[in-house]
Amino acid sequence: MLTAIVALFQAVPAAPIIDGTRLFVGDSCYATSASATGVPPAGEVLRRVARTGRDRLTITIVSRFNGGPLLSSTLEVALADLRPIETRERTDGRTDLSVRYGGGTARGKIYQEDGKVVISTRRFDRPAWDDESVEFVLTTLPFAEGAHFDIPVFHFDRGPAVSRVDVLGSRRVDIDGVGRDAWVVAAHTRSDMVITFLIGKADRRLLEIDAGDVRSYLGGDCSELTP
């Protein structure tokens, strides 16, 4: 029995140390395109991080692809470690899902098209970060060549999972004619997709996301993306 208990604890990776003060604060606009050469951007993504109190940050992600609906996610997180407090997902301004975190539970409201609101509570057995915030959380990790991290995540619809993060190395990149040193980081999603991130060493700003078929890079015009 003792051996089984020890094995169980060894199988659960320790949560990484997250320092929310490392997170880049401000607006960043990204153009998104298919990876094939010569294909024009399919849309833009606005990522905004704002200080909203002594101990909180608000993360906003707004996107539109190929003339489709305006998608937005708003995440209120703790400044210290980016743990989730409340999240809200919208389509064309209409709330689809809101989740309030606290005490090892996530209390969610699902807003259906017929006007009904379904309320339910989910529990998770250990502290976790909201699945939608992983691309922000990983930028604050204590990077080093060859480092590996396991980030426990939770999504109200999809449940708990672990996002595995590996630091592959460093690269010098050109952003609007300015050379910048960047960390090259690979994240493995719950569906085993591998997404590569370029993260600025100086300010921890997210510079590029390569998901294989789709690439997002700092630039573009987000003037029409209103949170």
ChimeraX commands (.cxc) that place a marker at each C-alpha (Angstrom):
marker #1 position 0.00,0.00,0.00 radius 0.5
marker #1 position 2.80,2.42,0.94 radius 0.5
marker #1 position 4.52,1.75,-2.39 radius 0.5
marker #1 position 1.31,2.51,-4.26 radius 0.5
marker #1 position 0.84,5.79,-2.41 radius 0.5
marker #1 position 4.43,6.88,-3.10 radius 0.5
marker #1 position 4.01,6.01,-6.78 radius 0.5
marker #1 position 0.82,8.07,-6.94 radius 0.5
marker #1 position 2.51,11.19,-5.58 radius 0.5
marker #1 position 5.49,10.70,-7.87 radius 0.5
marker #1 position 3.15,10.52,-10.89 radius 0.5
marker #1 position 1.70,13.97,-10.14 radius 0.5
marker #1 position 4.24,16.60,-11.26 radius 0.5
marker #1 position 4.83,19.55,-8.97 radius 0.5
marker #1 position 3.33,22.82,-10.16 radius 0.5
marker #1 position 5.93,25.21,-11.59 radius 0.5
marker #1 position 6.81,28.47,-9.88 radius 0.5
marker #1 position 4.99,31.23,-11.73 radius 0.5
marker #1 position 5.94,34.88,-11.24 radius 0.5
marker #1 position 3.12,37.02,-12.57 radius 0.5
marker #1 position 5.23,40.18,-12.36 radius 0.5
marker #1 position 7.20,38.89,-15.37 radius 0.5
marker #1 position 4.12,39.05,-17.62 radius 0.5
marker #1 position 4.31,41.69,-20.37 radius 0.5
marker #1 position 1.69,44.37,-19.69 radius 0.5
marker #1 position 0.14,46.23,-22.62 radius 0.5
marker #1 position -1.41,45.56,-26.03 radius 0.5
marker #1 position 0.08,43.23,-28.65 radius 0.5
marker #1 position -1.39,42.71,-32.12 radius 0.5
marker #1 position -0.68,39.56,-34.12 radius 0.5
marker #1 position -1.29,38.78,-37.78 radius 0.5
marker #1 position -2.32,35.20,-38.41 radius 0.5
marker #1 position -1.75,33.23,-41.59 radius 0.5
marker #1 position -1.50,29.75,-43.01 radius 0.5
marker #1 position 2.08,28.46,-42.92 radius 0.5
marker #1 position 2.30,28.19,-46.72 radius 0.5
marker #1 position 4.44,30.88,-48.35 radius 0.5
marker #1 position 2.54,33.75,-49.98 radius 0.5
marker #1 position -0.78,33.13,-48.24 radius 0.5
marker #1 position -2.16,36.44,-46.85 radius 0.5
marker #1 position -3.06,36.75,-43.15 radius 0.5
marker #1 position -6.35,35.08,-42.34 radius 0.5
marker #1 position -7.04,37.40,-39.42 radius 0.5
marker #1 position -5.70,39.26,-36.42 radius 0.5
marker #1 position -5.49,38.55,-32.71 radius 0.5
marker #1 position -5.30,41.24,-30.02 radius 0.5
marker #1 position -3.76,40.19,-26.73 radius 0.5
marker #1 position -4.10,42.73,-23.93 radius 0.5
marker #1 position -2.78,42.55,-20.38 radius 0.5
marker #1 position -3.85,45.31,-17.97 radius 0.5
marker #1 position -3.27,45.93,-14.28 radius 0.5
marker #1 position -6.74,46.16,-12.67 radius 0.5
marker #1 position -5.90,46.49,-9.01 radius 0.5
marker #1 position -3.15,45.99,-6.47 radius 0.5
marker #1 position -3.18,42.24,-6.83 radius 0.5
marker #1 position -4.96,41.46,-10.12 radius 0.5
marker #1 position -4.45,41.48,-13.87 radius 0.5
marker #1 position -7.03,41.28,-16.64 radius 0.5
marker #1 position -6.07,39.35,-19.77 radius 0.5
marker #1 position -8.15,39.97,-22.90 radius 0.5
marker #1 position -7.91,38.02,-26.16 radius 0.5
marker #1 position -9.91,39.26,-29.17 radius 0.5
marker #1 position -9.80,37.70,-32.63 radius 0.5
marker #1 position -11.55,37.54,-35.98 radius 0.5
marker #1 position -10.66,35.12,-38.76 radius 0.5
marker #1 position -11.69,35.18,-42.43 radius 0.5
marker #1 position -14.50,37.65,-41.78 radius 0.5
marker #1 position -16.07,35.39,-39.16 radius 0.5
marker #1 position -17.51,36.30,-35.75 radius 0.5
marker #1 position -15.67,38.41,-33.22 radius 0.5
marker #1 position -14.37,36.05,-30.53 radius 0.5
marker #1 position -13.20,37.30,-27.16 radius 0.5
marker #1 position -12.03,35.86,-23.86 radius 0.5
marker #1 position -11.50,37.86,-20.68 radius 0.5
marker #1 position -9.57,36.35,-17.80 radius 0.5
marker #1 position -9.17,37.96,-14.41 radius 0.5
marker #1 position -6.10,36.47,-12.71 radius 0.5
marker #1 position -4.03,36.95,-9.56 radius 0.5
marker #1 position -0.96,39.13,-10.14 radius 0.5
marker #1 position 1.33,36.98,-8.01 radius 0.5
marker #1 position 0.97,33.67,-9.87 radius 0.5
marker #1 position -1.70,34.19,-12.59 radius 0.5
marker #1 position -4.13,31.77,-10.93 radius 0.5
marker #1 position -7.63,32.23,-12.38 radius 0.5
marker #1 position -10.28,34.25,-10.59 radius 0.5
marker #1 position -12.92,34.64,-13.28 radius 0.5
marker #1 position -13.17,34.03,-17.02 radius 0.5
marker #1 position -15.70,35.00,-19.66 radius 0.5
marker #1 position -15.99,33.89,-23.30 radius 0.5
marker #1 position -18.04,35.86,-25.85 radius 0.5
marker #1 position -19.06,35.61,-29.52 radius 0.5
marker #1 position -19.97,38.92,-31.21 radius 0.5
marker #1 position -20.47,40.44,-27.77 radius 0.5
marker #1 position -22.79,37.68,-26.54 radius 0.5
marker #1 position -21.59,35.80,-23.47 radius 0.5
marker #1 position -21.26,32.07,-24.08 radius 0.5
marker #1 position -19.56,31.00,-20.85 radius 0.5
marker #1 position -18.55,32.56,-17.54 radius 0.5
marker #1 position -16.61,30.77,-14.83 radius 0.5
marker #1 position -15.80,31.84,-11.28 radius 0.5
marker #1 position -12.92,30.06,-9.52 radius 0.5
marker #1 position -12.44,29.61,-5.78 radius 0.5
marker #1 position -11.76,26.98,-3.13 radius 0.5
marker #1 position -10.89,24.21,-5.57 radius 0.5
marker #1 position -14.08,24.68,-7.56 radius 0.5
marker #1 position -15.13,26.31,-10.81 radius 0.5
marker #1 position -18.72,27.58,-10.93 radius 0.5
marker #1 position -19.79,28.03,-14.52 radius 0.5
marker #1 position -22.72,29.56,-16.35 radius 0.5
marker #1 position -23.38,28.37,-19.91 radius 0.5
marker #1 position -25.57,30.78,-21.88 radius 0.5
marker #1 position -27.57,28.88,-24.49 radius 0.5
marker #1 position -28.96,30.29,-27.74 radius 0.5
marker #1 position -32.54,29.89,-26.50 radius 0.5
marker #1 position -31.81,32.23,-23.59 radius 0.5
marker #1 position -31.50,29.57,-20.93 radius 0.5
marker #1 position -28.58,29.65,-18.51 radius 0.5
marker #1 position -27.21,26.36,-17.25 radius 0.5
marker #1 position -25.30,26.66,-13.94 radius 0.5
marker #1 position -23.06,23.93,-12.60 radius 0.5
marker #1 position -19.98,23.49,-10.43 radius 0.5
marker #1 position -16.86,21.47,-11.22 radius 0.5
marker #1 position -14.18,20.46,-8.75 radius 0.5
marker #1 position -10.48,19.95,-9.40 radius 0.5
marker #1 position -8.18,18.12,-7.02 radius 0.5
marker #1 position -5.18,20.46,-7.15 radius 0.5
marker #1 position -4.41,24.10,-8.01 radius 0.5
marker #1 position -4.50,24.74,-11.75 radius 0.5
marker #1 position -4.34,27.51,-14.31 radius 0.5
marker #1 position -7.17,28.24,-16.74 radius 0.5
marker #1 position -6.55,26.49,-20.07 radius 0.5
marker #1 position -7.09,29.74,-21.98 radius 0.5
marker #1 position -4.25,31.48,-20.11 radius 0.5
marker #1 position -1.46,28.98,-20.82 radius 0.5
marker #1 position 0.17,31.07,-23.56 radius 0.5
marker #1 position 0.52,33.89,-21.02 radius 0.5
marker #1 position 1.50,31.72,-18.06 radius 0.5
marker #1 position 4.34,30.01,-19.90 radius 0.5
marker #1 position 5.98,33.36,-20.72 radius 0.5
marker #1 position 6.63,33.88,-16.99 radius 0.5
marker #1 position 8.40,30.56,-16.34 radius 0.5
marker #1 position 12.03,30.58,-15.11 radius 0.5
marker #1 position 13.52,29.65,-18.49 radius 0.5
marker #1 position 16.90,27.98,-18.94 radius 0.5
marker #1 position 18.34,25.94,-21.79 radius 0.5
marker #1 position 16.79,22.46,-21.76 radius 0.5
marker #1 position 14.35,23.21,-18.92 radius 0.5
marker #1 position 11.06,21.30,-18.67 radius 0.5
marker #1 position 7.85,22.31,-16.90 radius 0.5
marker #1 position 4.44,20.72,-16.31 radius 0.5
marker #1 position 1.57,23.20,-16.00 radius 0.5
marker #1 position -1.66,21.77,-14.54 radius 0.5
marker #1 position -4.58,23.33,-16.40 radius 0.5
marker #1 position -8.36,23.28,-16.17 radius 0.5
marker #1 position -11.13,24.13,-18.61 radius 0.5
marker #1 position -14.78,24.12,-17.58 radius 0.5
marker #1 position -15.88,22.08,-20.61 radius 0.5
marker #1 position -12.80,19.90,-21.09 radius 0.5
marker #1 position -11.77,19.29,-17.48 radius 0.5
marker #1 position -8.24,18.99,-16.04 radius 0.5
marker #1 position -5.06,18.28,-17.99 radius 0.5
marker #1 position -1.32,18.95,-17.95 radius 0.5
marker #1 position 0.43,21.19,-20.47 radius 0.5
marker #1 position 4.05,20.07,-20.93 radius 0.5
marker #1 position 6.52,22.85,-21.73 radius 0.5
marker #1 position 10.10,22.44,-23.00 radius 0.5
marker #1 position 12.71,25.15,-23.57 radius 0.5
marker #1 position 14.32,24.21,-26.88 radius 0.5
marker #1 position 16.94,26.97,-27.00 radius 0.5
marker #1 position 17.42,30.56,-28.13 radius 0.5
marker #1 position 17.10,32.45,-31.41 radius 0.5
marker #1 position 17.81,35.91,-32.75 radius 0.5
marker #1 position 14.70,37.23,-34.54 radius 0.5
marker #1 position 13.88,40.38,-36.50 radius 0.5
marker #1 position 10.80,42.32,-35.41 radius 0.5
marker #1 position 10.06,45.38,-37.57 radius 0.5
marker #1 position 13.72,45.71,-38.44 radius 0.5
marker #1 position 14.91,45.36,-34.85 radius 0.5
marker #1 position 16.86,42.28,-33.77 radius 0.5
marker #1 position 15.66,40.61,-30.58 radius 0.5
marker #1 position 16.85,37.65,-28.56 radius 0.5
marker #1 position 14.10,35.12,-27.95 radius 0.5
marker #1 position 13.52,31.88,-26.11 radius 0.5
marker #1 position 12.22,29.02,-28.27 radius 0.5
marker #1 position 9.62,27.14,-26.24 radius 0.5
marker #1 position 7.48,24.12,-27.19 radius 0.5
marker #1 position 4.18,23.43,-25.44 radius 0.5
marker #1 position 2.29,20.13,-25.73 radius 0.5
marker #1 position -1.48,20.57,-25.51 radius 0.5
marker #1 position -4.04,18.15,-24.06 radius 0.5
marker #1 position -4.61,16.83,-27.62 radius 0.5
marker #1 position -0.84,16.22,-28.07 radius 0.5
marker #1 position -0.49,19.12,-30.50 radius 0.5
marker #1 position 2.92,20.79,-30.26 radius 0.5
marker #1 position 2.90,24.60,-30.44 radius 0.5
marker #1 position 6.16,26.54,-30.67 radius 0.5
marker #1 position 6.46,29.96,-29.05 radius 0.5
marker #1 position 9.09,32.66,-29.48 radius 0.5
marker #1 position 9.28,34.76,-26.30 radius 0.5
marker #1 position 11.39,37.89,-25.94 radius 0.5
marker #1 position 14.18,37.51,-23.41 radius 0.5
marker #1 position 14.27,41.18,-22.42 radius 0.5
marker #1 position 10.57,41.76,-21.71 radius 0.5
marker #1 position 8.96,38.27,-21.95 radius 0.5
marker #1 position 6.71,39.53,-24.74 radius 0.5
marker #1 position 5.15,36.86,-26.92 radius 0.5
marker #1 position 6.67,37.34,-30.39 radius 0.5
marker #1 position 5.39,34.42,-32.43 radius 0.5
marker #1 position 3.21,31.31,-32.20 radius 0.5
marker #1 position 3.63,28.44,-34.66 radius 0.5
marker #1 position 0.96,25.75,-34.46 radius 0.5
marker #1 position 2.06,23.95,-37.62 radius 0.5
marker #1 position -0.79,24.83,-39.96 radius 0.5
marker #1 position -1.23,28.33,-38.56 radius 0.5
marker #1 position 1.33,30.95,-37.56 radius 0.5
marker #1 position 0.75,34.15,-35.58 radius 0.5
marker #1 position 3.40,36.83,-35.43 radius 0.5
marker #1 position 3.71,40.26,-33.82 radius 0.5
marker #1 position 2.34,42.85,-36.26 radius 0.5
marker #1 position -0.88,43.40,-38.17 radius 0.5
marker #1 position -3.72,45.86,-37.58 radius 0.5
marker #1 position -6.02,45.26,-34.62 radius 0.5
marker #1 position -7.78,48.64,-34.76 radius 0.5
marker #1 position -11.12,46.97,-35.52 radius 0.5
marker #1 position -10.87,44.45,-32.69 radius 0.5
marker #1 position -12.74,46.09,-29.82 radius 0.5
marker #1 position -12.71,44.11,-26.54 radius 0.5
marker link #1:1,2 radius 0.2
marker link #1:2,3 radius 0.2
marker link #1:3,4 radius 0.2
marker link #1:4,5 radius 0.2
marker link #1:5,6 radius 0.2
marker link #1:6,7 radius 0.2
marker link #1:7,8 radius 0.2
marker link #1:8,9 radius 0.2
marker link #1:9,10 radius 0.2
marker link #1:10,11 radius 0.2
marker link #1:11,12 radius 0.2
marker link #1:12,13 radius 0.2
marker link #1:13,14 radius 0.2
marker link #1:14,15 radius 0.2
marker link #1:15,16 radius 0.2
marker link #1:16,17 radius 0.2
marker link #1:17,18 radius 0.2
marker link #1:18,19 radius 0.2
marker link #1:19,20 radius 0.2
marker link #1:20,21 radius 0.2
marker link #1:21,22 radius 0.2
marker link #1:22,23 radius 0.2
marker link #1:23,24 radius 0.2
marker link #1:24,25 radius 0.2
marker link #1:25,26 radius 0.2
marker link #1:26,27 radius 0.2
marker link #1:27,28 radius 0.2
marker link #1:28,29 radius 0.2
marker link #1:29,30 radius 0.2
marker link #1:30,31 radius 0.2
marker link #1:31,32 radius 0.2
marker link #1:32,33 radius 0.2
marker link #1:33,34 radius 0.2
marker link #1:34,35 radius 0.2
marker link #1:35,36 radius 0.2
marker link #1:36,37 radius 0.2
marker link #1:37,38 radius 0.2
marker link #1:38,39 radius 0.2
marker link #1:39,40 radius 0.2
marker link #1:40,41 radius 0.2
marker link #1:41,42 radius 0.2
marker link #1:42,43 radius 0.2
marker link #1:43,44 radius 0.2
marker link #1:44,45 radius 0.2
marker link #1:45,46 radius 0.2
marker link #1:46,47 radius 0.2
marker link #1:47,48 radius 0.2
marker link #1:48,49 radius 0.2
marker link #1:49,50 radius 0.2
marker link #1:50,51 radius 0.2
marker link #1:51,52 radius 0.2
marker link #1:52,53 radius 0.2
marker link #1:53,54 radius 0.2
marker link #1:54,55 radius 0.2
marker link #1:55,56 radius 0.2
marker link #1:56,57 radius 0.2
marker link #1:57,58 radius 0.2
marker link #1:58,59 radius 0.2
marker link #1:59,60 radius 0.2
marker link #1:60,61 radius 0.2
marker link #1:61,62 radius 0.2
marker link #1:62,63 radius 0.2
marker link #1:63,64 radius 0.2
marker link #1:64,65 radius 0.2
marker link #1:65,66 radius 0.2
marker link #1:66,67 radius 0.2
marker link #1:67,68 radius 0.2
marker link #1:68,69 radius 0.2
marker link #1:69,70 radius 0.2
marker link #1:70,71 radius 0.2
marker link #1:71,72 radius 0.2
marker link #1:72,73 radius 0.2
marker link #1:73,74 radius 0.2
marker link #1:74,75 radius 0.2
marker link #1:75,76 radius 0.2
marker link #1:76,77 radius 0.2
marker link #1:77,78 radius 0.2
marker link #1:78,79 radius 0.2
marker link #1:79,80 radius 0.2
marker link #1:80,81 radius 0.2
marker link #1:81,82 radius 0.2
marker link #1:82,83 radius 0.2
marker link #1:83,84 radius 0.2
marker link #1:84,85 radius 0.2
marker link #1:85,86 radius 0.2
marker link #1:86,87 radius 0.2
marker link #1:87,88 radius 0.2
marker link #1:88,89 radius 0.2
marker link #1:89,90 radius 0.2
marker link #1:90,91 radius 0.2
marker link #1:91,92 radius 0.2
marker link #1:92,93 radius 0.2
marker link #1:93,94 radius 0.2
marker link #1:94,95 radius 0.2
marker link #1:95,96 radius 0.2
marker link #1:96,97 radius 0.2
marker link #1:97,98 radius 0.2
marker link #1:98,99 radius 0.2
marker link #1:99,100 radius 0.2
marker link #1:100,101 radius 0.2
marker link #1:101,102 radius 0.2
marker link #1:102,103 radius 0.2
marker link #1:103,104 radius 0.2
marker link #1:104,105 radius 0.2
marker link #1:105,106 radius 0.2
marker link #1:106,107 radius 0.2
marker link #1:107,108 radius 0.2
marker link #1:108,109 radius 0.2
marker link #1:109,110 radius 0.2
marker link #1:110,111 radius 0.2
marker link #1:111,112 radius 0.2
marker link #1:112,113 radius 0.2
marker link #1:113,114 radius 0.2
marker link #1:114,115 radius 0.2
marker link #1:115,116 radius 0.2
marker link #1:116,117 radius 0.2
marker link #1:117,118 radius 0.2
marker link #1:118,119 radius 0.2
marker link #1:119,120 radius 0.2
marker link #1:120,121 radius 0.2
marker link #1:121,122 radius 0.2
marker link #1:122,123 radius 0.2
marker link #1:123,124 radius 0.2
marker link #1:124,125 radius 0.2
marker link #1:125,126 radius 0.2
marker link #1:126,127 radius 0.2
marker link #1:127,128 radius 0.2
marker link #1:128,129 radius 0.2
marker link #1:129,130 radius 0.2
marker link #1:130,131 radius 0.2
marker link #1:131,132 radius 0.2
marker link #1:132,133 radius 0.2
marker link #1:133,134 radius 0.2
marker link #1:134,135 radius 0.2
marker link #1:135,136 radius 0.2
marker link #1:136,137 radius 0.2
marker link #1:137,138 radius 0.2
marker link #1:138,139 radius 0.2
marker link #1:139,140 radius 0.2
marker link #1:140,141 radius 0.2
marker link #1:141,142 radius 0.2
marker link #1:142,143 radius 0.2
marker link #1:143,144 radius 0.2
marker link #1:144,145 radius 0.2
marker link #1:145,146 radius 0.2
marker link #1:146,147 radius 0.2
marker link #1:147,148 radius 0.2
marker link #1:148,149 radius 0.2
marker link #1:149,150 radius 0.2
marker link #1:150,151 radius 0.2
marker link #1:151,152 radius 0.2
marker link #1:152,153 radius 0.2
marker link #1:153,154 radius 0.2
marker link #1:154,155 radius 0.2
marker link #1:155,156 radius 0.2
marker link #1:156,157 radius 0.2
marker link #1:157,158 radius 0.2
marker link #1:158,159 radius 0.2
marker link #1:159,160 radius 0.2
marker link #1:160,161 radius 0.2
marker link #1:161,162 radius 0.2
marker link #1:162,163 radius 0.2
marker link #1:163,164 radius 0.2
marker link #1:164,165 radius 0.2
marker link #1:165,166 radius 0.2
marker link #1:166,167 radius 0.2
marker link #1:167,168 radius 0.2
marker link #1:168,169 radius 0.2
marker link #1:169,170 radius 0.2
marker link #1:170,171 radius 0.2
marker link #1:171,172 radius 0.2
marker link #1:172,173 radius 0.2
marker link #1:173,174 radius 0.2
marker link #1:174,175 radius 0.2
marker link #1:175,176 radius 0.2
marker link #1:176,177 radius 0.2
marker link #1:177,178 radius 0.2
marker link #1:178,179 radius 0.2
marker link #1:179,180 radius 0.2
marker link #1:180,181 radius 0.2
marker link #1:181,182 radius 0.2
marker link #1:182,183 radius 0.2
marker link #1:183,184 radius 0.2
marker link #1:184,185 radius 0.2
marker link #1:185,186 radius 0.2
marker link #1:186,187 radius 0.2
marker link #1:187,188 radius 0.2
marker link #1:188,189 radius 0.2
marker link #1:189,190 radius 0.2
marker link #1:190,191 radius 0.2
marker link #1:191,192 radius 0.2
marker link #1:192,193 radius 0.2
marker link #1:193,194 radius 0.2
marker link #1:194,195 radius 0.2
marker link #1:195,196 radius 0.2
marker link #1:196,197 radius 0.2
marker link #1:197,198 radius 0.2
marker link #1:198,199 radius 0.2
marker link #1:199,200 radius 0.2
marker link #1:200,201 radius 0.2
marker link #1:201,202 radius 0.2
marker link #1:202,203 radius 0.2
marker link #1:203,204 radius 0.2
marker link #1:204,205 radius 0.2
marker link #1:205,206 radius 0.2
marker link #1:206,207 radius 0.2
marker link #1:207,208 radius 0.2
marker link #1:208,209 radius 0.2
marker link #1:209,210 radius 0.2
marker link #1:210,211 radius 0.2
marker link #1:211,212 radius 0.2
marker link #1:212,213 radius 0.2
marker link #1:213,214 radius 0.2
marker link #1:214,215 radius 0.2
marker link #1:215,216 radius 0.2
marker link #1:216,217 radius 0.2
marker link #1:217,218 radius 0.2
marker link #1:218,219 radius 0.2
marker link #1:219,220 radius 0.2
marker link #1:220,221 radius 0.2
marker link #1:221,222 radius 0.2
marker link #1:222,223 radius 0.2
marker link #1:223,224 radius 0.2
marker link #1:224,225 radius 0.2
marker link #1:225,226 radius 0.2
marker link #1:226,227 radius 0.2
view
